[in-house]
């Protein structure tokens, strides 16, 4: 198999093999890449309400994405899946604002072993590094989630913000004014389905 697909307007190249297509269990060994992916394409996947006032929003950055699917696939078994993604040298700037959200770096991965459909206690998603500069300040963090059937999440974020600078890189509501300095130190751990277990 050597084919080119478009997914929601994004070019994805799929290479590899798909064997035993006429049998009950297929054997897959596929790689999916997004050559030439741009920061704007990544942002288009984010719900518009989270990227307030996107008209005139510009962005740049180096994006890499690789997904591998390998193993048996049938009505009861899913093949193994793993994915690695990175964003480096990223920046976002709103129209008519003097500063950008810059130095955006994201490094993450996703993996799920071959298993029966509905198998419990498996799967992992992680963003090992996530950093961004907001004016003269930076925020850094990481996030991981294990066991997709009963997710356990762990996250850590640290940094600071000069609130009087926010208006320079993010469009505030009319007549909104911010001032002061905010320090951020968040650590989170626990089961998503049991909020009382979160610490």
C-alpha positions in Angstrom: 0.0 0.0 0.0 1.3 3.4 -0.9 -1.5 5.9 -1.0 -2.1 9.6 -0.3 -5.2 10.6 1.8 -6.7 13.9 2.8 -8.2 14.1 6.3 -10.2 17.3 7.1 -8.0 19.1 4.5 -4.7 17.8 6.0 -2.4 15.7 3.8 -1.6 12.3 5.3 0.7 9.8 3.6 0.0 6.1 4.4 2.6 3.5 3.6 3.0 -0.2 4.5 1.1 -3.4 4.0 -2.4 -4.8 4.6 -2.4 -8.5 4.2 -5.1 -11.2 4.3 -7.8 -8.8 3.4 -10.3 -11.5 2.4 -9.8 -13.5 5.6 -11.4 -13.1 9.0 -8.3 -11.5 10.4 -6.3 -8.9 8.5 -2.6 -8.3 9.2 -1.7 -4.6 9.2 1.7 -3.0 9.1 1.0 0.7 8.3 2.8 4.0 8.9 1.0 7.3 8.7 2.9 10.5 8.3 2.0 14.2 7.8 4.8 15.6 5.8 4.9 19.4 5.6 2.3 19.8 8.4 2.0 23.4 9.6 1.1 24.9 12.9 -2.1 26.3 11.4 -3.3 22.8 10.5 -2.8 21.8 14.1 -4.7 24.8 15.4 -7.6 24.1 13.0 -8.3 20.9 15.1 -8.8 23.0 18.2 -12.4 24.0 18.9 -12.9 27.6 17.8 -14.3 28.7 21.2 -10.9 27.8 22.7 -9.0 30.0 20.2 -11.2 33.1 20.7 -11.3 35.5 17.8 -9.3 33.5 15.3 -9.9 35.9 12.4 -6.5 37.1 11.4 -4.7 34.6 13.7 -1.3 33.8 12.3 0.9 30.9 13.4 4.1 29.2 12.5 6.1 26.1 13.8 7.6 22.8 12.8 5.2 19.9 13.2 6.0 16.2 13.0 3.5 13.4 13.3 4.1 9.6 12.9 1.5 6.9 13.6 2.2 3.2 13.3 -0.5 0.5 13.2 0.8 -3.1 13.4 -0.8 -6.5 14.0 -4.0 -8.5 13.6 -7.3 -6.8 13.1 -10.8 -8.3 13.2 -14.1 -8.0 14.9 -12.6 -8.8 18.3 -9.0 -7.6 18.1 -7.4 -4.2 17.5 -3.9 -4.0 16.2 -1.1 -2.2 18.2 -1.0 1.5 17.7 1.7 4.0 18.6 2.1 7.6 17.7 4.8 10.2 18.2 4.2 14.0 17.7 6.2 17.1 18.1 5.8 20.9 17.7 8.9 23.1 17.8 9.6 26.8 17.2 5.9 27.4 17.4 4.2 30.8 17.7 0.7 32.2 17.6 -0.1 35.9 17.0 -3.5 37.5 17.0 -4.2 40.2 14.5 -3.5 43.8 15.6 -1.8 42.7 18.8 1.9 43.6 19.2 3.2 40.4 20.8 2.9 36.7 20.1 2.6 33.6 22.2 6.0 32.1 21.3 8.6 29.4 21.9 5.9 26.8 21.7 7.3 23.3 22.1 5.2 20.1 22.5 6.6 16.6 22.6 4.3 13.7 23.1 3.3 10.1 22.3 0.4 7.7 22.3 0.5 3.9 22.5 -1.9 1.0 22.8 -0.8 -2.6 22.5 -2.6 -5.2 20.3 -5.5 -6.4 22.4 -9.1 -7.6 22.4 -11.6 -4.8 21.7 -12.7 -3.4 25.1 -9.7 -4.7 26.9 -9.1 -2.9 30.2 -6.0 -1.6 31.9 -4.1 -0.7 28.7 -3.1 2.4 26.7 -1.0 5.4 27.5 -1.0 9.0 26.3 1.7 11.5 27.3 2.8 15.0 26.6 6.3 14.8 28.0 7.2 18.4 27.4 5.0 21.4 26.8 6.3 25.0 27.0 5.3 28.4 25.8 6.3 32.0 26.3 3.7 34.6 27.1 5.3 38.0 26.7 8.4 37.9 28.9 7.2 34.9 31.0 7.1 31.2 30.4 4.9 28.3 31.4 6.1 24.7 31.2 4.4 21.4 32.0 3.8 17.8 31.3 0.8 15.5 31.2 0.3 11.7 31.1 -2.7 9.4 31.1 -2.7 5.6 31.5 -5.4 2.9 31.3 -7.9 4.3 28.8 -10.8 2.2 30.3 -10.3 3.8 33.7 -8.0 6.8 33.1 -5.4 7.8 35.6 -4.0 11.3 34.9 -0.9 13.0 36.1 0.0 16.5 35.3 2.4 19.3 36.3 2.5 22.9 35.3 4.8 25.7 36.5 5.5 29.3 35.5 4.3 32.8 35.9 2.4 35.5 34.1 2.5 39.3 34.1 -1.2 40.0 33.8 -0.8 43.5 32.6 0.9 42.0 29.4 -2.0 39.7 28.5 -3.7 42.3 26.4 -0.6 42.5 24.2 -0.9 38.8 23.0 -4.5 37.8 23.7 -7.7 39.7 22.8 -9.5 40.6 26.0 -13.2 41.5 26.2 -13.9 45.2 25.8 -13.3 47.2 29.0 -11.5 44.3 30.6 -8.3 45.2 32.4 -5.8 43.0 34.1 -2.9 43.8 36.4 -0.6 42.1 38.9 1.5 39.0 38.7 0.4 35.4 38.8 2.6 32.4 39.8 1.5 29.0 38.6 2.4 25.7 40.4 -0.1 22.9 39.7 0.4 19.1 40.3 -2.5 16.8 39.6 -2.8 13.0 40.1 -5.7 10.6 40.2 -8.5 8.8 38.4 -10.6 10.9 36.0 -13.8 8.9 36.7 -13.4 9.4 40.4 -12.8 13.2 40.9 -12.6 12.8 44.7 -9.5 10.7 44.2 -7.7 13.5 42.4 -4.9 15.1 44.4 
